[in-house]
Amino acid sequence: MTDQQIESQEQEAKWYVIHTYSGHENKVKANMESLVKNRNMDNLIFDIQVPMEEYISMRNGKEVVKERKVFPSYVLVKMIMNDESWYLVRNTRGVTGFVGPGSKPVPLTDEEVLSLGVADKKDYSGLYEVGDIVEVIDGPFKDFMATINQVDEDRGKLTVIISMFGRDTNMELDFRQVKKN
């Protein structure tokens, strides 16, 4: 199958929510990714994500940025639903089932996908440039203004400078955590 055919199939793919055992989200993701690769199903299952968010914690009197799962016990999968892909996901170790009534998985709407922040990184390609002023719209620095210092499109990350308490602070944020002014 050519890259163009896979890309056109990916356009048809939908995001689904999978319920997992508590604390097994990353194991499920890793197991599923290896099963997809081993069974050559990358034309049916395109992306597997465990949404994470950054938060600030105090440790020994210092602020430390940490990450936590946004939806514990859930994994998001972008896939084309058919018997083969359903079977692979449903029978991955640690998966308890799809979210939806009975055994019928229900895909997320486009609005839900955007609000969850799992939009493809390529959706942001070329949107941000070094020197742009952006507003932080998510996380502990919400409503702060920042200047982009570095753009990493491969990882979907920006290094920004936020001025607080009279000092400039470098910070790494996801593309989805900021908006251009």
C-alpha positions, 0 to 999 in steps of 0.5 A: 500500500502506498503512502498516499493510500494510507494517508487517504485511509487515515482521513476516514479513520475516527477516534475511539475511547478504550477503557483499560485497567487502572494504571495500565494505560501506557502498557496498553498503548505499548502492547497495542503499538507492537501488535499493530506493527507485528500484524501489519495493521498500520493501515487500520490503526493510525494513532494511540494516545494517553492524553497527559497534562502538565501541572506544577507541584511544590517540592522542597520549596521549589516549583516542579512541573510534572505530568499526569493522565488527563483521563485515568483508565482511558486510551484514545485510538484513531482507527478504521473500525472493522472486525479485524481492528476491533478484535485487535484492540478488544483483545489487547492485554489490559483493555476492558472494552470500548466506550459505547453502548453494548459492544458497539463502539461510538467514535468521538465527534470532531469537536470532542477530538479538538477539545481533548487535544488529540488533533494531529500535530500536522494540523499545527504545521507552519502555524507557529514561528519563532518570535510570535506572541501567543496566549497560553490557554491551558495549564497553570499559566493560563491567560499569560502572554508568551513569546515563542523561542523555539518550535519543534513540530515533530514533537508538537512542542513550543519553547516559550518565554513567559515573563512573571515576577519581573523575570523571563522564564523558559517553558515547554508547552504543547501546540494545543496549549497556546493560541496565536493573537 
